[in-house]
């Protein structure tokens, strides 16, 4: 992580969060004195991107949908963790309804994901999340 400018969490949306191994990684790596707190500035200024796949449709992740919240709303704890670590947090990239997508839709998502990564490689960063009043 120290040698890179972008931290990407790519994972399925698992019970409104991430799989347990990613959470354990966060607990072990994003420690006080390294990622935040006194002298905890090792990640400050790096970019944070979440790439999420969800089995549920986008309609299910709305205030009037089955899950009552959007996925970005449910990802706020990750956004706050990134904020605490001084990371520049970008809006999550989300693939909704992953299990039911056609081959054509999967190809479209693949191109979209490739475009996202290209933005980082060419220093044309995607939108910053605005939960903390950012752009």
DOZA-353943 format. One line per 3 residues: number of its first residue (from 1); their letters; for each residue x, y, z of N, C-alpha, C. Coordinates in steps of 0.05 Angstrom, whole numbers. Example, Ala and Ser with C-alpha at 12.3 -4.5 7.8 and 13.67 -1.06 7.14 Angstrom:
BEGIN
1 = AS = 264:-114:156:246:-90:156:264:-66:156 | 257:-45:142:273:-21:143:258:1:157
REM end
This chain:
BEGIN
1 = XXX = 16:-24:0:0:0:0:17:25:0 | 40:24:13:57:47:15:68:55:-12 | 70:36:-31:82:42:-57:61:49:-78
4 = XXX = 36:51:-71:15:56:-91:-2:79:-82 | -15:91:-102:-31:115:-97:-61:109:-94 | -69:85:-101:-98:78:-101:-102:52:-85
7 = XXX = -122:53:-68:-130:29:-53:-158:22:-62 | -161:-2:-74:-187:-11:-84:-197:-35:-68 | -221:-32:-57:-234:-54:-44:-254:-65:-65
10 = XXX = -248:-88:-76:-266:-101:-95:-277:-126:-81 | -304:-125:-78:-316:-147:-63:-346:-148:-68 | -358:-172:-63:-387:-173:-64:-399:-158:-41
13 = XXX = -423:-148:-45:-438:-136:-23:-450:-158:-6 | -439:-162:17:-444:-186:33:-458:-178:59 | -483:-183:62:-499:-175:85:-494:-145:92
16 = XXX = -498:-129:72:-496:-100:74:-468:-90:81 | -448:-106:75:-421:-99:82:-402:-114:63 | -379:-121:74:-359:-136:59:-356:-164:71
19 = XXX = -343:-182:57:-338:-209:68:-320:-206:93 | -323:-225:111:-308:-224:136:-278:-222:134 | -266:-234:114:-237:-232:111:-227:-204:105
22 = XXX = -243:-189:89:-236:-162:84:-238:-145:109 | -259:-150:124:-262:-135:150:-239:-141:168 | -231:-167:170:-208:-174:186:-183:-160:177
25 = XXX = -179:-159:150:-156:-144:139:-156:-115:148 | -179:-103:146:-182:-75:155:-174:-72:184 | -184:-90:201:-178:-88:230:-149:-91:235
28 = XXX = -135:-108:220:-107:-113:225:-88:-92:212 | -96:-82:189:-78:-64:174:-83:-35:180 | -108:-27:181:-114:2:185:-113:9:215
31 = XXX = -89:7:226:-86:10:255:-78:39:262 | -84:45:288:-76:70:300:-45:72:298 | -35:95:291:-7:99:289:4:92:261
34 = XXX = -11:79:245:-4:73:217:-23:87:199 | -49:81:201:-68:92:182:-83:116:193 | -83:120:219:-96:143:232:-84:148:259
37 = XXX = -91:170:272:-82:176:299:-54:188:298 | -41:188:322:-14:199:324:5:186:305 | 17:201:288:35:191:267:22:172:247
40 = XXX = -4:170:248:-19:152:230:-26:165:204 | -6:171:188:-11:186:163:-1:171:139 | 4:145:141:17:130:119:0:128:94
43 = XXX = -27:132:97:-45:129:74:-56:156:65 | -50:177:80:-61:203:75:-56:212:46 | -77:221:33:-75:231:6:-77:210:-16
46 = XXX = -78:185:-8:-81:164:-28:-111:162:-35 | -117:150:-57:-145:148:-67:-157:121:-58 | -183:122:-51:-197:99:-42:-221:94:-60
49 = XXX = -223:70:-71:-245:63:-89:-257:37:-81 | -283:36:-78:-297:10:-74:-309:1:-100 | -306:-24:-106:-318:-37:-130:-335:-60:-119
52 = XXX = -361:-57:-122:-381:-74:-109:-397:-90:-129 | -401:-115:-124:-421:-131:-139:-443:-138:-119 | -468:-136:-129:-491:-141:-113:-510:-160:-128
55 = XXX = -521:-179:-114:-540:-197:-126:-567:-183:-130 | -573:-163:-113:-598:-149:-114:-598:-127:-135 | -622:-122:-146:-625:-101:-166:-622:-74:-154
58 = XXX = -617:-54:-170:-615:-27:-160:-641:-18:-147 | -664:-27:-158:-690:-20:-146:-693:-30:-118 | -680:-52:-111:-682:-62:-83:-666:-45:-64
61 = XXX = -646:-30:-75:-630:-13:-58:-638:16:-61 | -662:22:-53:-674:49:-53:-689:53:-28 | -695:77:-20:-710:82:4:-737:68:5
64 = XXX = -749:64:-19:-775:51:-20:-772:21:-29 | -747:12:-30:-742:-16:-39:-740:-35:-16 | -735:-60:-22:-734:-81:-2:-713:-75:20
67 = XXX = -690:-63:13:-668:-58:31:-668:-31:44 | -686:-13:37:-691:13:49:-669:34:46 | -646:26:36:-623:45:33:-609:39:6
70 = XXX = -595:59:-4:-579:55:-28:-553:41:-18 | -539:29:-37:-513:17:-29:-493:39:-20 | -491:62:-33:-473:82:-22:-480:90:7
73 = XXX = -506:91:13:-513:97:41:-504:75:60 | -506:50:51:-498:28:68:-468:25:70 | -453:38:51:-424:37:52:-412:60:68
76 = XXX = -428:76:82:-418:98:97:-397:90:118 | -398:68:131:-377:61:150:-349:58:136 | -349:48:111:-324:47:96:-314:75:89
79 = XXX = -333:92:81:-326:119:74:-315:133:99 | -327:129:122:-317:142:146:-289:131:154 | -285:105:150:-259:93:156:-238:106:137
82 = XXX = -244:108:112:-226:121:93:-221:150:100 | -241:164:108:-239:192:117:-220:194:141 | -223:176:160:-206:176:184:-177:172:176
85 = XXX = -172:156:156:-145:150:147:-134:171:128 | -150:191:122:-141:213:104:-141:205:75 | -156:185:67:-158:176:40:-178:194:24
88 = XXX = -173:198:-1:-191:212:-18:-211:191:-28 | -236:194:-20:-256:174:-25:-272:180:-50 | -273:161:-68:-288:164:-93:-314:149:-91
91 = XXX = -334:158:-106:-360:145:-106:-356:115:-114 | -371:97:-101:-368:69:-107:-377:62:-135 | -364:43:-147:-372:31:-173:-388:6:-166
94 = XXX = -412:4:-176:-430:-17:-167:-441:-32:-191 | -440:-59:-189:-453:-76:-208:-477:-89:-194 | -501:-79:-201:-526:-89:-189:-535:-114:-204
97 = XXX = -548:-132:-189:-561:-156:-201:-541:-174:-215 | -518:-177:-204:-496:-191:-217:-502:-220:-226 | -519:-233:-211:-524:-261:-218:-543:-264:-241
100 = XXX = -558:-243:-249:-578:-245:-270:-571:-229:-295 | -546:-221:-297:-539:-204:-320:-534:-221:-345 | -542:-211:-368:-537:-224:-393:-507:-221:-400
103 = XXX = -498:-236:-419:-470:-234:-428:-465:-205:-438 | -484:-193:-452:-481:-166:-462:-478:-146:-439 | -495:-149:-418:-494:-132:-395:-467:-135:-381
106 = XXX = -458:-160:-378:-432:-164:-365:-409:-151:-381 | -411:-152:-407:-391:-139:-424:-392:-109:-420 | -416:-98:-418:-419:-69:-413:-406:-61:-386
109 = XXX = -412:-77:-365:-400:-72:-339:-370:-74:-340 | -360:-94:-355:-331:-98:-358:-318:-74:-371 | -331:-63:-391:-320:-38:-404:-321:-15:-384
112 = XXX = -342:-13:-369:-345:9:-350:-323:6:-328 | -318:-18:-319:-298:-22:-298:-270:-16:-310 | -265:-24:-335:-239:-18:-348:-236:12:-350
115 = XXX = -258:26:-357:-257:56:-358:-250:68:-331 | -261:57:-310:-255:67:-283:-226:64:-277 | -215:41:-282:-186:36:-276:-169:54:-294
118 = XXX = -177:58:-319:-162:75:-337:-161:104:-326 | -183:113:-313:-183:140:-302:-161:142:-281 | -157:122:-265:-135:123:-245:-108:123:-258
121 = XXX = -104:106:-277:-79:103:-291:-70:128:-305 | -90:143:-316:-84:167:-331:-88:193:-314 | -91:190:-288:-94:213:-270:-119:229:-276
124 = XXX = -140:217:-287:-166:230:-291:-185:217:-271 | -183:225:-246:-196:210:-225:-227:213:-226 | -241:191:-219:-270:192:-219:-281:211:-197
127 = XXX = -307:215:-197:-318:234:-177:-312:226:-148 | -307:247:-133:-302:244:-104:-329:242:-90 | -331:224:-71:-356:222:-55:-360:248:-40
130 = XXX = -385:257:-39:-390:283:-27:-403:282:0 | -402:259:14:-414:257:40:-402:276:60 | -377:283:56:-363:301:75:-361:329:64
133 = XXX = -377:335:44:-376:362:33:-355:366:11 | -344:344:1:-324:346:-20:-338:351:-47 | -322:351:-68:-332:356:-95:-352:336:-104
REM end
